[in-house]
C-alpha cells in the first residue's frame, strides 16, 4: 500500500503523530511516498520532522493560528481574519495539493488535521480516498467531554474541525481510552500515536515535579508555587532559557526547551505540569506520570482535553498552576492506569492498518455538498 501524508505544521503534535504512523507503516511493509506539510510565512517545516521523516516533504502554504504575543492565548477572530486575507494564496495551495495527489496516485491519503486536505477534497475532489487522524475528531463523538458555556469557541472549534475532514472515508479519533465507534458519523476510536523515543523509555519513580513552561504567565505562577512550597523540587523546561540548565535555587531549576531531554526527565519525575495538549498528556500516561493539565487561555480544544483527560484518569484539570490541587490528587492516581494505557496503545498497529485497508478499497465516496463547493470556489477565486 502506498500512502501520502498531509500534515498540519502548527505545533509538534500532528507532526509527531505522522512520524509515529510512518514507523508503523514501514514495519508493516507499506510505503509512505511523501508528506505535504502546511506552513506559514513565518513557520517552516520543523527540523525535528524533516530530519526524521524519510520520504520527500513538500511545504505548502496554509493559514496558521494566531496567538496573543503577551499571553499566548488563542485569538479566534484574528485567526479567521487572517484566513480570509490569504484566500487567494490558499486557493493556489489547494490546487497544488490536488496536483500532488493526482501525480503520486497513492492508495490512500492520510490527513493529520490539515485544513488543506479537507478543503481540497471539498472543492477539487481528488480521486484518491482520504482518512483523517486527530484527537480533535472526538468532538463529533457523543461521549466527548466539553466545558460548560463557551458557545462561540465551541462552534468555532467544530467548524474548524469539519473544514479539515470534508470527503474523508473515515475519521480516526485519537482517544485516551477505548470508546465505542460511531460509524454513522464516520468516527472510529483509535489509540494515541506516540513517538518511539517515548515508548522505548523505562520509567522510574521520581521525587520531583516536571513543568513545561511556554506561556509567560505560567512561569510567574510556577515561581509563586515554588515560593509556597520551597521544599518540593521542581524542574521546568522554559522557552526563555538559553542555557541547558539554569539553577534558581536548591529545589528549582529551569532548562532550555529540548524535546529529547524533556521526555527523559518525564520518565523519572513524580508528576508533570503542562498545558492540555493531547500528545504530552498521553506521553505522561504511557510513562505512568499523573498530569496537572492547564489549558491555554481561550484554547477550547485544550479545555476539552483537560476535562476528557480527567475523566480518563490521566490527571487533574486546572485553570492555573495550582500545586496544592496536584499534591492532593497524587494519592488518588491509579497506578495501574499506565498498564491499561499501554495495552490500549498496543492495539493501534492493527486498528490503523485496518482503517487504511478499508479506505483503500472504498465502496462509496462521501459527498461534500455541491452548493458548498460552488460558493467556496467563488469566494477563494474572487
N, C-alpha and C positions, 0 to 999 in steps of 0.2 A: 504494500500500500504506500502511495506517495502522498505526503501531507505538506501543505503550505500553511504557515502561521501568519496571523495578523495580530499584532501586539500593541496595546496601549503603552506608550513610553513614559507616562506620568508615574513617578514613584518607582519602587522596586518590586511591589507585589506581583503584578501581572507578568513582568519580565522574568522573575524567578520561577513563577509557575510554568512559563513557557520553557525555560531551561529544564525543569523537572520532567515535563511531559516529553521533551525531546530525548532525554535519557531513557525514559520508559519505552518509547517507540523504537529506539535503537536497540535496546535489549531484546525487544520482540521481533527484530529483524525488518522493521519498516524504515522507510526513508523520509526524512524531513528535508524537503527540497529548498527551503528558504524561509525567511521571515520578513514581512513588511512591518516596519515599526513606525508608529505615529510620533512625530517630533514637532517642535515649535521653533520659532526663530531664535529663541534663547535656550533651547534644550535639545541637545543632540542625543544620539543613541549612547547610553551609558557604557563606559569602558568595561565594567564587570560583565555585561551581557555580550558585547562584541568579542571579548577575549575568550569566552566560554562556549558561545554558540558556533557550531562547526559548519553550518550551511551559510550560503550567501545572505546578507542582510541588505534590505532596501529601505532607507529612510524616506518617509513620505510626510508632507506637512499635514498636521491635524490641529485644530484649535485646542488649546490646553485649558486647564482650570486656572482661575485667578484667586490668589490668596492675599489677605491683608499683610503688607510688609511688616507691620509692627506686631500684630497679634497672631499671625499665621492662620487666621480664621478664613474659611472658605467664603468667597464673595459670589453668591449665585447670580445676582443681577449683572455684575461686571463680566462674569463668565459668559452669560447669554449675549450681552452686547458685543463682546469680543468675537464670539462665533458669528454673529451677523456681519460684523465688519470684514470678516475674512471669507465671505460667502463665495466670491469668485475663485480664489485660490483653492478653497475647499472643493469646489466642483471639479477643478482640474485634478485634484488628488483622487477623487472618486474615479475619474476616467483612468488615471494611472493604475489604480488598484485593479479595476476591471481588466485592463490590458495585461497586467502581470498574471492575473489568474488565468485568463484565456491563453496566454502564451505558455505558462508552465503546465497547464492541464493536470493538476494533481487529482487524486481520487477524492480528496476532501480538504476543505479549508477549515482550520481551527482558529476561531476569533477569541482572543483574550481581552474582551471588553473594550475594543477599539471602535469608536463610532464610525470610522471609515468603512468598517465591514458591514454594519447594519444598513448604512445609507447607500453603499454601493449595491447591495442586494435589493434594497427597496426601489432604487431608481434605475439601475442599469442591468439588473437581472443576469448575473453570470450563470453559466450552466452547471458549474461545479457545486455540489452540495456543501453547506456550511454548518458547523457545530460551534456553539458559543460556550465558553467556560469562564465562570467568575462566581465569587461568593455573592455578588450583587443580585444574581438571579433568584436567590432565596426570597427577595422582595415579592415575588409572584406566588410564593408558597403560603398556604393558608395557616401554617403553624409558625410563621416567622414572627419574632418579637419586635415590636416597634415602640418608640417613645410616644407618650401621650402628647396631644397637641401637635404643634409644628406642621400644620396642614400644608402650608406653602412649600416648605422644604421637602415634605413627603412627596408632593405631586411633582416637584422639580426632579427629585431623585428617580421616581418611577418613569418620568418622561425620558430622562437621560438614559436610563437603563434600557427602555424599549428601543431607543434610537440605535443601540448597539446590536440588536438581535433580529431586525426585520429579515425575513426569509430564511431563518435558521431551521434546520431539521429538528434539532433538539437544543435545549438549554441545560447544560450541566452545571448545577448549582453546588458549589463547594460548601460543605457544612461541617460544623464542629462535631456532629454526631449523625447517626443514621436517622432519616426521616422517610416517610412514605413518598414514593414518586407521585407526581400528578401529571400523567401523560396527556390528559386533555388540555393542559396548559403548556405542553411540550417540555415540562420541567422534570428532570431526573436528578436525584440527590447522589452526590459523589463525595469521596473524602478529599481533604486538602492535598494539594500538590506541594510537597516540601523539598527543599534543595538537599542534595546528597551530603553537603557539609554538615547539615544538622542531623540527618538520620544515622550518620556514621559515628556521632559523638556518644560517649558513655557518661551519662550524668552521675554526679556525686552530690552528697548532701553538703550544703554550704551554710555559712553563718552571716552572710552579707546580703543586702538588698541591691538590686541592679536596676538602674533607670536609664531610659533612652530619652535624652532631652534635646528636642529640636525647636521647641517653642520658647521664646524669651520669657514668657510668663511662667512656664513650667520650671525653669531654672530658679526663679525667685521663690516659688513655692517649695522647691526642693531644699533650698537654703533655710527657709523658715522651719521646715520639718526637721532638718538637721539640728537647728538651734534648740528645738523642743525635745529631741531625742539624740543628744550627742554621743550616747553610749552605743548606738546602733551603727554598725559600719555600712556605708553606702558608697557605691561606685556608679558614676554617671557618665555615659557617653554623650558628649556635648558638642554641637556643631560649631561653637565659638572657640573651642580649644585647638591650638595649633601644634602642640607637642603631644607625644604619645600619652604621657601621664603627668597630671598636674595635681599634686597633693595640696589640699586646702588645710587639713589638719590630720590628726592621727586616725580619724574614722571617716573622712570624706575625701574622695579622690575623683577628679574629672579626667576623662580620657578623650582623645580625638576620635571622631567618627571613623570606625573601621569595622566593616561587616564581619570579617573573619574573627577578629578578637572579641566582638560583641557576643557571638554565639558560643565562643569558648568560655567567656565569663558566665553566660547564661547556663551552661552545663553544670557549673559548680556553685551557683548562687542559691539563696534560700527562696527568693521570690523576685518578680520583676515589676517595675512600674513603667507603663508605656501608654502611648496613645492607643486607641482601639482599632488599629489596623489588623485586619484578619490574619495576615501572614505571620506577624510577630507573635500574636497570641497563640496561634496554632503551634508555632515552634516551641513556645514555652510549655504548652500542654504535652507535646511529644516528649519533652525532657522532664516532665513531672514538676514544673515550676508554676505555682499559682501566680496570677497576674492581677495587679490593680490597673484597671482599664479606664483611661481618662480621655474621652473623645475630644477632638479639636473643636473649638467653638464654631457653631453653625454648620458642622460637618454631619449631616443627617445620617449618612451611611455608617460613620463610626459610632454614632449614638445607638443605631440599631445593633451594631456588632457588640457593643458593651452589654446591652440588655440580653442579647441572644447568648453571648459567652457566659454571662452569669447564670442563665437558665441551664446551660450545658455543664456548669460546674467547673469551668476552666479558670474562673477568677471572680472578682467582685468589681462592679461598676461604680464610678465616682465622677463627679463633675470637677474635682480638683485633686491636688496631691494631698490626700487625707491619709497620713501614715497610720493614725490610730485605727482607721477603718480596715486597713490591710492587716495590721497586727492582730486585731480582733477576729479577722477572717481566717487567719492561718490555721488555728486549731480545727476549724470546720472543713478544711480542704480534704477531699477524698484522695488518699494516696494511691488508690487503685485506679484512679482516672487515667493516668498515663498508660497503663496496660491496656485499658479498653480503647483509648485513643489510638494507640499503636496498632491494635487489631483492626480498627476501622480504617486506618490509613493503609494497611496492607491489602485491603480489598480493592484499592484504586487500580492496580495493574489490570485486573480483569474487567472492572466496570468501564474504564476509559477505552480499552481496546474494543469491548463490545459495542460501545456507543459509536465509535468511529467506523466499525464494520457495518453497523446498521445504516449510518449516514451515507456510506459509500455505495450502498445499493438501495436507494430510497424508492418507495412505491409511489410517492407523490411529492410535489413541491408546495410548501406553504405559500399562500397568496399574500402579497404585500399591499394590496389595495390600489386599484387603478387611479382613483381620484387623488389619493395622497401622492402617488408618483408624479402625476401631471402637475400638481401645484408646486411640489418641491423642485421639480426640474425647472419650472418657470422662475421660481424665486432665486435659485442658485445661478442661473444663467443670466438673469437680468442685471 
